[in-house]
Amino acid sequence: MTSTPAQRYLDEMVAKRGYVLDYHKVMAANDFPVLQAADNLVDAAYLSQRRLDRRTKELLFVLSLTVLRADKAHIQSHIRVALGLGVEPQEILEAIEIALPEAGVVAFQHGFDAWREVVNAAALEPSAQVQPQR
């Protein structure tokens, strides 16, 4: 089986990032040069070791994607990478909570739902009777 340059590049992206998104896969197949150009920017700002460590960058990514209300799968990919780097679930939640004063409850809830699903967060049920949700 012969691997194309685009396939090798996509596999290298997984090795460096720990994930790829659906748009990476489609761009690799349909416009490889633009994928490479976009990835070079990501590499310079995010993957290259500079002053911020990778854990901090992942927390910033989770927060910024939450504020932008990015696709839940995109937020979750960075939550999983952060967890893989040893970031505690509570630390990730604290980063998401920073969205509250700047972006509001709706943006926070979007990121919170992504986090809750990935970490399988426990919940308490009220002991008082509540109105049914519609």
C-alpha positions in Angstrom: 0.0 0.0 0.0 1.5 3.3 -1.1 0.9 6.3 1.1 0.6 9.7 -0.5 2.3 12.9 0.8 -1.1 14.1 2.0 -1.7 10.9 3.9 1.7 11.0 5.5 1.2 14.6 6.4 -2.2 13.8 8.0 -0.6 11.0 10.0 2.1 13.4 11.2 -0.5 15.8 12.3 -2.1 13.2 14.5 1.3 12.4 16.0 2.1 16.1 16.7 -1.4 17.1 17.9 -3.0 14.0 19.2 -6.0 14.5 17.0 -7.2 15.7 13.6 -10.6 17.3 12.8 -12.9 16.3 9.9 -11.9 19.5 8.0 -8.2 18.4 8.2 -9.1 15.1 6.5 -11.2 16.7 3.8 -8.6 19.4 3.1 -5.8 16.8 2.9 -7.8 15.0 0.2 -9.0 18.2 -1.7 -6.6 21.1 -1.1 -3.4 19.8 0.5 -1.3 23.0 -0.1 -3.9 25.1 1.8 -4.0 22.6 4.6 -0.2 22.8 4.9 -0.3 26.6 4.9 -2.9 26.7 7.6 -1.1 24.0 9.6 2.1 26.0 9.5 0.4 28.9 11.3 -1.0 26.4 13.9 2.5 24.9 14.3 4.1 28.3 14.9 1.4 29.6 17.4 0.4 26.3 19.1 2.6 23.3 18.6 6.1 24.9 18.7 7.5 25.1 22.2 7.9 28.7 23.1 7.2 30.3 26.5 3.8 28.7 27.2 3.8 25.0 27.9 1.5 22.7 26.1 -0.8 22.3 29.1 -1.4 26.0 29.2 -2.0 26.2 25.5 -4.6 23.5 25.7 -6.4 25.3 28.5 -6.4 28.5 26.4 -7.7 26.6 23.4 -10.5 25.1 25.4 -11.4 28.5 26.7 -11.2 30.3 23.3 -13.2 27.6 21.5 -15.8 27.8 24.3 -16.1 31.6 23.9 -16.4 31.2 20.1 -18.9 28.4 20.6 -16.9 26.2 18.3 -18.2 22.8 17.3 -18.5 20.6 20.4 -16.2 17.9 18.9 -13.5 20.5 18.4 -13.7 21.6 22.0 -13.7 18.0 23.2 -10.6 17.1 21.1 -8.7 19.8 23.1 -10.2 18.6 26.4 -9.0 15.1 25.6 -5.5 16.3 24.7 -5.3 18.3 27.9 -6.4 15.3 29.9 -3.7 13.2 28.1 -1.2 15.8 29.2 -2.2 15.4 32.8 -4.4 18.4 33.2 -7.0 17.6 35.8 -10.7 17.8 34.9 -11.3 20.5 37.5 -8.5 22.6 35.9 -10.2 22.4 32.6 -13.6 23.4 34.2 -11.9 26.4 35.7 -10.6 27.5 32.3 -14.1 27.1 30.9 -15.6 29.1 33.8 -13.5 32.1 32.7 -15.9 32.4 29.8 -18.7 33.4 32.2 -17.8 37.1 32.8 -16.6 37.8 29.2 -18.9 35.7 27.0 -21.8 34.9 29.2 -23.8 31.9 30.4 -24.7 30.6 26.9 -21.1 30.3 25.8 -20.1 28.8 29.2 -22.8 26.2 29.0 -21.6 25.2 25.5 -18.1 24.5 26.7 -19.4 23.0 30.0 -21.5 20.5 28.1 -18.5 19.5 26.0 -16.4 19.0 29.2 -19.2 17.2 31.1 -19.5 14.6 28.3 -15.7 14.0 28.1 -15.1 13.7 31.8 -18.5 12.0 32.6 -19.0 14.5 35.4 -21.2 13.5 38.3 -24.3 15.5 39.1 -26.6 15.9 42.1 -30.3 15.8 41.8 -32.5 18.2 43.8 -34.4 16.7 46.6 -37.2 19.2 46.2 -39.8 18.8 43.4 -39.0 20.7 40.3 -41.1 21.8 37.3 -40.7 19.4 34.3 -38.5 20.7 31.5 -40.0 21.1 28.1 
